[in-house]
Amino acid sequence: MRRLPVYLLLDVSGSMTGEPIEAVKNGVQMMHSALRKDPYALESAYISVITFASNVQQIVPLTEIVQFQPPTISAGGGTSLGAALQKVVDCANQEVAKSTKDQKGDWKPLVFIMTDGSPTDNVEPGIAAFQSYKWGIVVACAAGQGADKTILQRLTENVVTLDTADSATIAAFFKWVSSSISASSKKVDEAGSDSGSSELPPPPPEINLAKP
């Protein structure tokens, strides 16, 4: 079976303390509940969660929807986005099956990045590594006024912004993430081809598409 890998890169730095981090936890749970009801996602989607603050951790390796457990997340520390980008490349290289002459590998991974600040580490090596990998869809979310959109726009053309990092807007983002995963799962099942950015459903009103 060809899997559709999905990586969530979540900023859990100190500025996410309080309502934002609670909203992220609730958003991941809501996303999981929605995907459990989607037969296409149940068939192919596998979810991984990578958190970044001063340190970066893959707190959930690629896991099928029925086995996925929303993780415990707490906030504190810096914003090591560069290390997080390197980490997701390392994880994808280890976890995503490559195609061989005998069989097809997994589908190209989807990546959803959410951050509310500016990197506190050297992002350049991580950006170079990230750009060298063949992803499917990459979506980056700048949550609140303090997020650095210019860095995110180097990673993908699909950059969205949230005016505030509160529970309502973060919930809207994760609802859109689940819709995007569902749409991609359906496309690979029906069409047998990898998803492109044109397959993203329209974002809800709380989410703004960033201009280049």
C-alpha positions as CSV (number, residue, x, y, z in Angstrom):
1,M,0.0,0.0,0.0
2,R,1.3,3.5,-0.9
3,R,1.1,5.8,2.0
4,L,0.4,9.6,2.0
5,P,2.9,10.9,4.6
6,V,1.8,14.1,6.4
7,Y,4.3,16.1,8.5
8,L,3.1,18.7,11.0
9,L,5.9,21.2,12.1
10,L,4.5,23.0,15.1
11,D,6.1,26.0,16.8
12,V,6.0,25.4,20.6
13,S,8.3,28.3,21.6
14,G,7.6,30.5,24.7
15,S,5.5,33.0,22.8
16,M,3.0,30.2,22.2
17,T,2.3,29.8,25.9
18,G,-1.3,30.0,27.0
19,E,-4.2,30.2,24.6
20,P,-2.1,29.6,21.4
21,I,-0.6,26.3,22.6
22,E,-4.0,25.1,23.9
23,A,-5.5,26.0,20.6
24,V,-2.9,24.0,18.8
25,K,-3.5,20.9,21.0
26,N,-7.3,21.2,20.3
27,G,-6.6,21.8,16.6
28,V,-4.6,18.5,16.3
29,Q,-7.4,16.6,18.1
30,M,-10.0,18.1,15.9
31,M,-8.0,17.3,12.8
32,H,-7.6,13.7,13.9
33,S,-11.3,13.4,14.6
34,A,-12.2,14.7,11.2
35,L,-9.7,12.4,9.4
36,R,-11.0,9.3,11.3
37,K,-14.3,9.9,9.6
38,D,-12.8,10.1,6.1
39,P,-12.5,6.8,4.3
40,Y,-9.8,8.0,1.9
41,A,-7.6,9.4,4.7
42,L,-8.1,6.2,6.7
43,E,-6.9,4.3,3.7
44,S,-3.7,6.2,3.0
45,A,-2.8,9.1,5.3
46,Y,-0.1,8.7,7.9
47,I,0.6,11.6,10.3
48,S,3.8,12.7,12.0
49,V,4.2,15.6,14.5
50,I,7.5,17.5,14.9
51,T,7.7,20.3,17.5
52,F,10.3,23.0,17.6
53,A,11.3,25.4,20.4
54,S,14.9,25.6,21.6
55,N,15.0,21.9,20.8
56,V,13.4,20.0,18.0
57,Q,11.6,16.6,18.5
58,Q,9.6,14.3,16.4
59,I,7.1,13.5,19.1
60,V,5.0,11.3,16.8
61,P,6.6,9.2,14.0
62,L,4.6,8.6,10.8
63,T,1.5,6.8,12.1
64,E,-1.7,5.7,10.4
65,I,-4.8,7.6,11.3
66,V,-6.4,4.7,13.4
67,Q,-3.3,4.4,15.5
68,F,-2.5,8.1,15.9
69,Q,-2.8,9.6,19.3
70,P,-2.8,13.4,19.6
71,P,0.4,14.2,21.6
72,T,0.9,16.2,24.8
73,I,2.4,19.5,23.8
74,S,3.8,22.3,26.0
75,A,5.4,25.6,25.2
76,G,8.7,27.2,26.2
77,G,12.0,28.3,24.7
78,G,13.3,29.7,21.4
79,T,12.2,29.1,17.8
80,S,14.6,26.6,16.1
81,L,12.9,26.6,12.7
82,G,16.2,25.9,10.8
83,A,16.7,22.7,12.9
84,A,13.1,21.8,12.4
85,L,13.4,22.0,8.6
86,Q,16.5,19.7,8.8
87,K,14.6,17.3,11.1
88,V,11.7,16.9,8.7
89,V,14.0,16.1,5.9
90,D,15.9,13.5,8.0
91,C,12.6,12.0,9.1
92,A,11.3,11.8,5.5
93,N,14.5,10.2,4.3
94,Q,14.1,7.5,6.9
95,E,10.4,7.0,6.9
96,V,9.1,7.6,3.4
97,A,9.4,4.6,1.0
98,K,11.2,5.4,-2.2
99,S,10.1,4.0,-5.6
100,T,12.2,1.2,-7.0
101,K,12.1,-0.5,-10.4
102,D,10.0,-3.2,-8.8
103,Q,7.4,-1.2,-6.9
104,K,6.1,2.3,-6.4
105,G,7.1,4.1,-3.2
106,D,4.9,6.3,-0.9
107,W,3.3,9.4,-2.3
108,K,5.2,12.7,-2.0
109,P,4.8,14.0,1.6
110,L,2.6,16.9,2.6
111,V,4.1,19.4,5.1
112,F,2.2,21.9,7.2
113,I,4.3,24.4,9.1
114,M,2.9,26.7,11.8
115,T,5.0,29.4,13.6
116,D,4.2,32.6,15.4
117,G,7.7,34.2,15.5
118,S,11.1,34.6,13.9
119,P,13.8,31.9,13.9
120,T,16.3,32.0,16.7
121,D,18.7,29.7,15.0
122,N,20.6,29.7,11.7
123,V,17.9,28.8,9.1
124,E,20.1,28.7,6.0
125,P,21.3,25.0,6.2
126,G,17.7,23.9,7.1
127,I,16.2,25.8,4.2
128,A,18.8,24.4,1.7
129,A,18.0,20.8,2.9
130,F,14.3,21.4,2.8
131,Q,14.4,22.8,-0.7
132,S,16.4,19.9,-1.9
133,Y,13.6,17.3,-1.0
134,K,10.8,16.6,-3.4
135,W,7.7,17.4,-1.3
136,G,4.1,17.2,-2.5
137,I,2.2,20.1,-0.9
138,V,3.9,22.5,1.5
139,V,1.8,24.9,3.5
140,A,3.3,27.4,5.9
141,C,1.2,29.4,8.4
142,A,2.3,32.7,9.9
143,A,0.2,32.8,13.1
144,G,-0.2,36.3,14.4
145,Q,1.6,39.6,13.7
146,G,5.0,38.5,15.0
147,A,5.6,35.7,12.5
148,D,8.3,36.1,9.8
149,K,6.5,35.6,6.5
150,T,9.6,36.2,4.4
151,I,11.3,33.0,5.7
152,L,8.2,31.0,5.0
153,Q,7.9,32.3,1.5
154,R,11.3,30.8,0.7
155,L,9.9,27.4,1.6
156,T,6.6,27.5,-0.4
157,E,4.2,29.6,-2.4
158,N,1.4,28.4,-0.1
159,V,1.9,30.8,2.8
160,V,-1.2,31.8,4.9
161,T,-1.4,34.3,7.7
162,L,-3.6,34.4,10.8
163,D,-4.3,37.9,12.1
164,T,-4.1,36.6,15.7
165,A,-2.9,33.3,17.2
166,D,-6.1,32.7,19.2
167,S,-8.3,29.7,19.6
168,A,-10.8,30.6,16.8
169,T,-8.2,31.3,14.1
170,I,-5.9,28.3,15.0
171,A,-9.0,26.0,15.0
172,A,-9.9,27.3,11.5
173,F,-6.3,26.6,10.3
174,F,-6.4,23.0,11.5
175,K,-9.9,22.5,10.0
176,W,-8.4,23.6,6.7
177,V,-5.4,21.2,7.2
178,S,-7.8,18.3,7.7
179,S,-9.7,19.3,4.6
180,S,-6.4,19.6,2.6
181,I,-5.3,16.1,3.8
182,S,-8.8,14.7,2.9
183,A,-8.6,16.2,-0.6
184,S,-5.1,14.9,-1.2
185,S,-6.1,11.4,0.1
186,K,-9.1,11.3,-2.3
187,K,-7.0,12.5,-5.3
188,V,-4.2,9.9,-4.8
189,D,-6.9,7.2,-4.4
190,E,-9.0,8.1,-7.4
191,A,-6.4,9.6,-9.8
192,G,-3.3,7.7,-8.7
193,S,-1.1,10.8,-8.9
194,D,0.6,13.0,-6.5
195,S,-1.1,16.2,-5.3
196,G,-0.1,19.7,-6.4
197,S,-0.9,23.0,-4.8
198,S,-3.9,23.3,-7.1
199,E,-5.5,20.6,-5.0
200,L,-5.7,22.7,-1.8
201,P,-9.3,23.6,-0.9
202,P,-10.1,27.3,-0.5
203,P,-9.1,28.6,3.0
204,P,-11.8,29.7,5.4
205,P,-12.3,33.5,6.0
206,E,-10.1,33.5,9.1
207,I,-7.1,32.5,7.0
208,N,-5.4,35.0,4.6
209,L,-3.3,34.0,1.7
210,A,0.0,35.9,2.0
211,K,1.0,38.1,-1.0
212,P,4.6,37.6,-2.3
